[in-house]
Amino acid sequence: MNIKVILVFMIMLSGMSMNSQQITISGRFADAFTEVPLPQVKVSFESYFTEVISDSNGEFQLELENIQPAEYVLRIDKVGYLLKRIPVNIQTVGKDLGTILLQPDPAFEQNQQVSISLSDAELLLAESEFDNISGILQSSRDVFLNAVAFDFSQTFFRPRGLGSEYGKILINGIEMNKLYDGRPQWSNWGGLNDVQRNQVFTNGIAANDYQFGGLGGTTNIIMRASRYQKSGRLSFAGSNRSYTGRLMATYASGEEKNRWYYALSVGRRYAAEGYMDGTIYDANSLFVSVEKKLKEEHSLNFSAFYTPNIRGRSAAMTEEVFELKGRTYNPYWGYQNGEIRNSRIRETKEPVLMLNHFWAISEKALLNTNLSYQFGETANSRIDYGGTTLNTANGQNSFYGGGANPDPVYYQKLPSYFLRFSNNQNFESAYRAQNEINENGQLDWISLYSANLTAAENVQNTVYALAEDVNEDSQLSANSILSLEIRKNLKLNSAIRFSRLQSQNYARIKDLLGGDHFLDIDIFVQDEVGNTPGLAAQSDLKNLNRLVTENEHYKYNYKIQAEEAELFSQLQWTNRNWEAYLSGNLEAISYQRTGNYQNGVFPDNSLGNSEVAEFLNFGIKSGAVYKISGRQNIEVNAGYFHKAPGIRNAFLNPRQNNFLVPDLDKERIMTGDVSYRYRSSLLNFRLTGYYTEISDITEVSYYFADGLSGLERENTTAFVQEVLSGMDKRYYGLELGAESQITSTIKIKSALALGEYIHSNNPSLTLSSSTFSSNLDYGKAYLKNYHLPGGPQTAAQIGFEYRDPDFWWFGTTLNYFSNAFIDINPLTRTANFQRDYDGLALLEYDPVTASELLKQEKFNDYLLVNAVGGKSWRIRDKYLGTFISLNNIFNVLYKSGGYEQGRNANYRSLKEDMSRELPLFAPKYWYGQGTTFFANVYLRF
């Protein structure tokens, strides 16, 4: 019996072996418009990991072993072209598909406009957190992500409520997120759109081949010389957004003699003034890549890019200022000698060098080893109005001088300031203040120079100086990524990576504004009773009362050393009905501060090395796709992993001391999502539900507070460092994207995001400051169920698109946004809110009134209409195209974000201020842009 079973089994195996065979599929790709051969087209069978890339002649040959004769789906994928899926019935050992024409995707050029939206968001980065999740530029094949990239992004909408620190951006396999705050700095490679078209995007925590990835998705931008088809490209764009003009030129050689490849790209973006008043934009971009195929199995690529840029920043404003000056007003600039000069300039100069080695160990195994070095500086300018002069009398030191805040809309210069007392309103001064802001309202550079010249004439130091906060970084990163096809349906990805950052941080005098030298002390710091006068105010006790000139360091000077190492491994398995993966990582991160100045307030804990902040993180995630049929599938992903806080949230106040945040801990992330997808020739849609809990978050904020209890003094104001620790956040919602090809030329599409993003607990809040000796512990901040800020939590779209066979196209969308909330001030949600300066309870406190005062502001709903269209022409073997996009066609006014000020920290002061017709410290807002355009003309040859 057993012998019979064995024989039957062997016969079955033999039959399977006879029926399974090696299959070879071959063909050639060409552009349907120009008929030019297309290299670098990725060809694969769905449900199998084996894939090939077409050669310089557009030809490919795909081989699969031990495959059963049946009908399979051939997937053909190339950036800039419409995805093609071809059913192939395999009954013989070989099949030649002949020439396959790929249709260019005319909407692909819209990626240019998305880059502008990202730049706009980054300009606000220093003052808010309304930054888009990045890395969805090439995701236009997903209807929902297409809506996010091209329409929702203008409102600072965040997919699933997440900021860009939860996404990962890689270039040639190397992570580019900054260790300072975990966010990618897009300006480091801005203006290189032409050479960033090859992108691999993974949505959410789904499997990717390079590293464990991030909660908000992972993007790998492939910038290898051999991955660009032989072509040249010239383009010019005009806009009224961040910049007004952009020039770009790109050329890729394709395969040269001796198997060399090279690619070059240069660009320039500029604006004397962008959409916001006084926002200069001056950026240049350079990219070079050279690749050599050493042997059939080895390839070495070198890439370098440098994108120095200068950009003027703008500010949030109160409704009072908005009513006086309008949505484009910016107080940071003024005229000097008839030209616009912005006091808040962000200047980035950080070149990146990369070396990449690719080793095809076998047909089934590929090892990619990468090395990168990034260096340079980022500087943010500001006006320092604390210039003073030392006075020594009877052996005692004192300081005098200092200037008034030059901000033209500082609260003491607004009409509300002169109307603040209901029984003593100064209408004449309020009228004069209103006229001054209406007629001018800009930074008065002439008065700053005059004040410095007057001080010099009186043998005094400079009062006003233009200073810069500088981050001078050098980072070395290395990784090695293994991709191993164990079987045709089983794949292993593993990687190891390491990064070391040396970050020098200091303030620097940029311009003395006509003065000679600036005294390096902090005029706002008071000596404690009994101490030597003047010591607490010193920036560096090793250099008392130092006078600094232009380009010299002052105020603070420290170094941060950070290291990060990660091990990652992932298994992917697939068959005709299932796809599954299991992924894990182990990560170690450390930070240490080294102070170069001995600060006067913290003489014992500012100079030298701090303690080391160390984090050991691990993560695990898994997912599966069940293919119900060729048209339907269900996808599930789940994960639990850790995330270390960035350097920004690890130190209390690194500019002055070595203190780490007390009880510093890593974030713990638990997440999951379920998707249903349906795809047919008529209808294509995806419905996704997701849920995420992020716990033990630490956030450090800096602001000026008024109304602090527990100081045992009547002066209750201080510039504070606020630490929220043990904070939990919850994100859940639905995503829907659908499109229907009504006819061969007309498409209807829609997208919907329904989210709920809230604080899910009451974190602990402490304050520290250089103006009080010990930290203030206010216990719990009652934030539970308050909504998180960060753009609208509900967004919907319906759109129409027409594509003519004669290569012109037009589309328009109607977009609805709601459930956007202001960023609340946590301090007012603590016990401090009910206390007087002496720590005792406020007798007049009324819970009902307090509840109304602390109600979170919800912004109004709004509708935006956008349109985009373009045309392409074939000129012999060249390709000429143009497109124009219009955003917010009807010039709708809306708030894109805002925050409560921290000045009114207790019930009495907040109630008094909010009862005024014009509050002194009302919330500040960012307003969305009105009607804007972006037009582009390009020639490809």
C-alpha angles and dihedrals in degrees: 000000000000090000090053092051091049092049092049090048092050091049089052091050090048090051092050090049091050092049095045117073146159111279126200121197117187138174147130132257127216137171109263090216104044099016088226114150114260120221125189094041110151114225125188143147114247109247093029130086096213111107138163136200122227116246130237090283092052092250125138140180120196120193128191125182128211095011124155119236106256143110114295134180116241111209117208116191132178129156111251094023133089114264112256126204116187123188108225121192106209114201101135135051094257142025130187112203094190119210115352115198117213120206116227113238104235092193090060090088088068086082086081092065093048090060088060092054090052090052091051091052093049091054088065093045097099093054105033143009099239092123121141123243101253135211100065096104094112098038096096091124089071107073096212095047089046089058091048093051100045108026114014095047094074089068094050089250113176118211107238088355094282128140122225091262087077093056127073125226118194130182114200088345096307119118114241100186112123118245089217095072105349093249128123114243102223093188088072089073102018120140094030096102095137094061095041097066095102102080133153111205126190116193117225117328096331117136119288129178101230112053143337089280134201138291092250097049138276129255126190113195108203110212102171122140093228093054094066119085116232105274147111129229136194123184142172125194134186127195145155096222125082093336134015100215141025131185122190135176125182136174131181121189102206115209112344130187116302089022098286124152131186138176132191132188132176129179145170131201122186147168132169083204130001128204091294114064116264096007106139119196122196117162136156127190133200129178130176129175130178125184132185125192100216095186134344090278101037131066130172122199129187120193131178130178133178123183110174110188140178120199134175116227131218134209140235114248141202121249088252091061092042092055090052100043112016136232098304095052117127121181096195097084141060140167121276117182088345095305131106113256120184118203093202106064124162112205122185125188110166118141119197127211122192136185118190129186122194119194121185096202089182139332087281102040132061126178117196116190120186137187126185137177123195123183142158136077145285117209129189116193129213139161116263108205096175097095110145142170127234117239119192118192127163089352092303123119124219135162131224135179128048124154136249119265104275094207104124091215098042106146093252090060097052126095090243091065092062092045096047096107110067092203096044111035116169101213095173094056091043090053092049091048091051092050092048092053094043094049097038119351094163134115111283104223092172092060091052092054091045092052091052093048091049090050091051091051088055092049092252132135125260113287101195127036135170105235135183132216104217132199109191107188137181117182130180117197131180134174142165122210123195123198114187126178101208091180132351089271101031123072134178124204120186132168142176123197140176134189132184122191128194108189121184112196125189146135118251134193107240101174130003090203094230095323129117107223142352126225110236102223135108107244092192094063117093125207116240116244112276096022125116107273115254099015098103091055094057118111090203123018088198089065108036118200092354118188113217132194134197118315092014125125120247144151096036139004125180142143129228120203116194132177131189130184128176139183117199134181133174138179121204123190130182143173135162094289106023141048121182140167139187119197136178140173142187119205135182122195131177136181131191132178124213115193119213094185128059101224117218095227094046104032094155099045110034108065120072130002128348126211114282117256107215131185131184111196133184134181142187130188136168139181145172141200120210113199106212089182139329088285104039137051141162121219127196129186129178134171147166120199146143131248124195118224115253122253088262092065098038100070128055097219112341092181090069111019150013098244117135119211106272115256091003111192141175124256119256116214127195117179144160141171138187124203135188117199129190124184130179137141089268105035135029123177145151128203117191133180119194140181128189134177119191114186138181094031118171120204127181119198133180125211146129113268131193124192102041118167127209097044092108091225137091093237100085099173127105143148100248143191108222119204120196109188134178090025120164127200130190128205126183137150150109133281124198130181124174137167134179126199097217093178134352089275106029126072130179119202138179139181134191133188118187112180141166114198116176146153104261100194144019109264127202119261128203131170129211129182143166088240096064129046104224132035120266111231110200095175118220124015104212099225100135112136094008110132121250117242123234113108130303118336091203122052131164135180140188119185145177128210132186123191116187120208086233089069102258123117142181135190139175134188136197111211128193124197131186144148098055115152139197121253104254127220106244093200092069088055093061134082088269088075091069097043136087123225090271092057095252123126118271107249094209094054112134117189094206094052090043091054090054093047091051096046109126114246115240116204121232121266117251144184125224126192118205132179136190134181142161149173134218131202132193113222104184103293094345130093122218119188142168137182138174130200128198122199127196091004094185094050094240115190114226141152113247094186146331147171141222114249119241098223097095100058100160137052097252097053095040094049092048093049097045091050090063120095087232111028117213095221103030120159117283122230143197114220123212120246119267123225109339135172140201121195126184135185120187139176121203120194 
